[in-house]
Amino acid sequence: MKLPINLPNKGFTLIEIVLGIFIIAFISFFIFNIFQNINRVTLGGRLTLQLLSLLQDEMEKIRVLNYEDIGIQGGWPPGVLPREKIINKNGLEVKINFYIRNIDDSRDGTITSTPRDTAPADYKLVEIEGEILNSPLRIKKQTLYALIAPKTVEAITRNGSMFVQVIDAEGKPIKDARIKVDYLNEPQFTIQDVTDVWGVLRLIDIPTGINAYAIYVTKEGYSSERTYQKGEEYPNPVIPYQTVRSGELTTVTFQIDLLSKLKIKTQNIFCKSIPNVLFNLQGIKLINTDPPISKTNITTTTNENGEKELDIEFDSYFLKISDLRYVLNSSLPFLEDPFNVEPNKIYSYTLTLKNNSPKNLLVSVFDEAGNLIEGANVNLFKGNNLIATQKTGEEIYFEDDWSSGKYSSLSLGIDPQTFPGEVQLKDLGGFYSTSTEWLISKEIDFGTFNINYKKFSWSGNLPAGTSIKFQLASNNDNSTWNFVGPDGTSNTYFETQEFIIPSFLQNKRYLRYKIYLQTNDPLISPSLDKISISFSSACFSSGETLFQNLSPGEYYLEVIKEGYFFYTATTTISDENFYHEKVILTR
């Protein structure tokens, strides 16, 4: 009797198949990457060896030259070698740079020893640098060095030597700074080389000359420095063209460092960009002492977005708005005069501007710790007359004309048109409506939700039996307009000529006001001629205020802030258009 054999009839599930494919694909991808990296390393090594082989060939060619011919064409020491050349070999395009330097060996004395070496050019250092221009991979530059000595004892010359030292802002040496030296006497030549690890380029046994060497120093990403020719343009240069005398050593030091970035933005008090603003940036570093000539003196403009970026070197700078249309109202952060720039940093300043006036005085108020003080009362007197009272960190928006559609909507019985600059009830043929008539302003965009509304005030004519009252609405979407009174509901109104704007309306970018006019006598109408809103916001500085339209003369300044000592000062307004007074309050 045969027993039945039951074999399991079971295959792979879909999940198992997908998982298996994923594992195989992952392993294949991993193996592929390994092989790709191996091929990349192999190719990179082969290309590096080819580059070194080419450099070695060039070095061997130099070794068989006469010692007097080992030098740079048009350079120093002079010779037959080009400054650079391009070689095409085996499909590779290679750029080769040649550097030849005279070396002063310390074993027989040097140009700086006592006694001095009268023949300091003991031998030559040959440096060949190669770079593959068409490599599919990034191949590091390769450099070969060789010391080549003359076959005879070095001869005494009438030449001199020069050491060019390059340091950074902290006085530390800068390696591989690029130096270009032009010899201006005949025969003229040019030396292009780099500094060593001590930040020095040693030019040994070079021709003599009075003010005969023009030197230019820089490095990629760094500032630059140079010598200047003494003459009509620069009568007293800080670093003049250099002189080399026979048997003597000339040492000259240049200071460069990484460039910093300066970002300028120009806007109004509502954070709206102001485009194409002309400004001047002047550093305190001098290239000539008498008369003083600044190394950096840039006049430029912001772009169509009110922005400008500049690469500038370490220095202290004065920034001045030179555009006749505008005047500086405040800066964020505070713009010191001058402001200091350190190497390799980013400096961003937002300059809030106002329309220019004949004479302007900006007052900036600080505490002893250097913090701007908001809400300080600044009184400006001329003689015994109080000219103006303003608060730091506070601006005023006003409207005084609602004609020609300068409103959002209105009721039929109100008239902003007949007398421009005035809102009153409409003349209905010798009488006025005794109903409550209204006008809703256009939205006011304050530019930011980071805003603190202070006071609302108005002026006008209010005969007996008439009334003017307001409701306010604010939001951040510029669409939801719920007009309310002092209790936050639509059932109440602001009925005084000046009132504090409630907290529930704060931190809202957009604001509208609704005017209500009413009379009990159909022959009499109230009238409104101006509204004002004081506010502070993130669009301008919290501790500054600008006085405008001043006349020349001496002014007396009072600054008052609760908790601080009373401050007074005098300032004279004369020929300049812009004046700045920095005030420090003490406790």
Buried (B, 14 or more C-beta within 10 A) or exposed (E): EEEEEEEEEEEEEEEEEEEEEEEEEEEEEEEEEEEEEEEEEEBBEEBBEBBBEBBEEBBEEBEEBEBEEBBBEBBBBBBEBBBEEEBEEEEBEBBBBBBBBBBBBEEBBBBBEEEBBBBBBBBBBBBBBBBBEEBEEEBEEBBBEBEBEBEEEBEEBEBBBBBBBBBBBEEEBBBEBBBBBBBEEEEEBBBBBBBBEEBBBBBBBBBBBEBBBBBBBBBEEBBBBBBBEBEEEBEBBBBBBBBBBEBBBBEBBBBBBBBBBBEBBBBBBBBEBBEEBBBBBBBBBBBBEEEEBBBBEBEBBBBEEBBBEBEBBBBBBBBBBEBEEBBBBBBBEBBBBBBEBEBBEEBEBBBBBBEBBEBBBBBBBBBEEEEBBBBBBBBBBBEEEEBBEBBBBBBBBEBBEBBEEEBEEBBEBBBBBEEEBBBBBBEEEEBBBBEBBBBBBBBBEBBBBBBBBBBBBBBBBBEEEBBBBBBBBBBEEEEEBEBBBBEEEEEEBBEEEEBEBBEEBBBBBBBBBBBBBBBEEEEBBBBBBBBBBBBBBBBBBBBBBBBBEBEEEEBBBBBBBEEBEEBEEEBEBEEEEBBBBBBBBEE
